[in-house]
Amino acid sequence: MFVLFPVPPMTSAQLASIGRDLLLTAALLSLPAIAVSLLVGLLVSVFQAVTSLQEQTLSFAPRILAVAITLVALLPWSLQVASAFAVRMFTHLLEAAR
């Protein structure tokens, strides 16, 4: 394998920190869409119970629409969080390369 510069091995504490940062960032980015999907699903389920409509596909369209609106509305914030994560990872890479 061709390597431009040798990278010293990372410590387990550094790897744990990077892994924790990765998981927290992924959870932070996915939480709004999951929360909106759960809330809309709950509201549709209550509506179905009250009206005795038992159509299984009724919950999909409102969920998809609500999640799409949420993702579009939170796109600037999501890009900011993702780019901050990328900067942190490049910083870790540069520190490890020293």
C-alpha positions as CSV (number, residue, x, y, z in Angstrom):
1,M,0.0,0.0,0.0
2,F,1.4,3.4,-1.0
3,V,1.4,5.9,1.9
4,L,2.4,9.6,1.4
5,F,3.5,10.1,4.9
6,P,3.7,7.6,7.8
7,V,0.9,8.0,10.4
8,P,1.8,7.0,13.9
9,P,-0.7,4.8,15.7
10,M,-3.4,6.5,17.7
11,T,-4.0,5.7,21.4
12,S,-7.1,4.0,22.5
13,A,-8.2,7.2,24.3
14,Q,-8.0,9.1,21.0
15,L,-9.9,6.4,19.1
16,A,-12.6,6.4,21.9
17,S,-12.9,10.1,21.6
18,I,-13.3,10.0,17.9
19,G,-15.8,7.2,18.1
20,R,-17.8,9.0,20.7
21,D,-17.8,12.2,18.6
22,L,-18.9,10.2,15.6
23,L,-21.8,8.6,17.4
24,L,-23.0,11.8,19.1
25,T,-22.9,13.7,15.8
26,A,-24.8,10.9,14.0
27,A,-27.4,10.9,16.8
28,L,-27.7,14.7,16.7
29,L,-28.2,14.8,13.0
30,S,-30.8,12.0,12.9
31,L,-32.7,13.0,16.1
32,P,-35.0,15.7,14.5
33,A,-36.2,13.4,11.7
34,I,-36.8,10.5,14.0
35,A,-38.7,12.7,16.5
36,V,-40.9,14.2,13.9
37,S,-41.6,10.8,12.4
38,L,-42.6,9.4,15.8
39,L,-44.8,12.4,16.6
40,V,-46.6,12.3,13.3
41,G,-47.0,8.5,13.6
42,L,-48.5,8.9,17.1
43,L,-50.9,11.6,15.9
44,V,-52.0,9.5,12.9
45,S,-52.5,6.5,15.2
46,V,-54.7,8.5,17.6
47,F,-56.7,9.9,14.6
48,Q,-57.1,6.3,13.3
49,A,-58.3,5.1,16.7
50,V,-60.8,7.9,17.1
51,T,-62.2,7.5,13.6
52,S,-62.0,3.7,13.4
53,L,-60.0,4.0,10.2
54,Q,-57.6,1.0,10.0
55,E,-55.8,1.8,6.8
56,Q,-52.2,0.8,7.2
57,T,-50.8,3.0,4.5
58,L,-52.5,6.2,5.9
59,S,-49.5,6.9,8.2
60,F,-46.8,6.8,5.5
61,A,-47.7,9.9,3.5
62,P,-47.9,12.3,6.4
63,R,-44.7,10.9,7.9
64,I,-42.8,11.2,4.7
65,L,-44.1,14.7,4.1
66,A,-43.3,15.8,7.7
67,V,-39.8,14.4,7.7
68,A,-39.1,15.9,4.3
69,I,-40.2,19.4,5.5
70,T,-38.1,18.9,8.7
71,L,-35.0,17.9,6.7
72,V,-35.3,20.9,4.4
73,A,-36.0,23.3,7.3
74,L,-33.0,22.0,9.2
75,L,-30.6,21.7,6.3
76,P,-28.5,24.7,7.2
77,W,-28.1,23.5,10.7
78,S,-27.3,20.0,9.6
79,L,-24.6,21.2,7.2
80,Q,-23.1,23.3,10.0
81,V,-23.0,20.3,12.4
82,A,-21.6,18.0,9.7
83,S,-18.9,20.5,8.5
84,A,-17.9,21.1,12.2
85,F,-17.5,17.4,12.6
86,A,-15.4,17.2,9.4
87,V,-13.2,20.0,10.6
88,R,-12.7,18.2,14.0
89,M,-11.8,14.9,12.1
90,F,-9.3,16.7,9.9
91,T,-7.8,18.3,13.0
92,H,-7.4,14.9,14.6
93,L,-5.7,13.7,11.3
94,L,-3.3,16.6,11.3
95,E,-2.5,16.0,15.0
96,A,-1.9,12.3,14.4
97,A,0.4,13.1,11.4
98,R,2.8,15.2,13.5
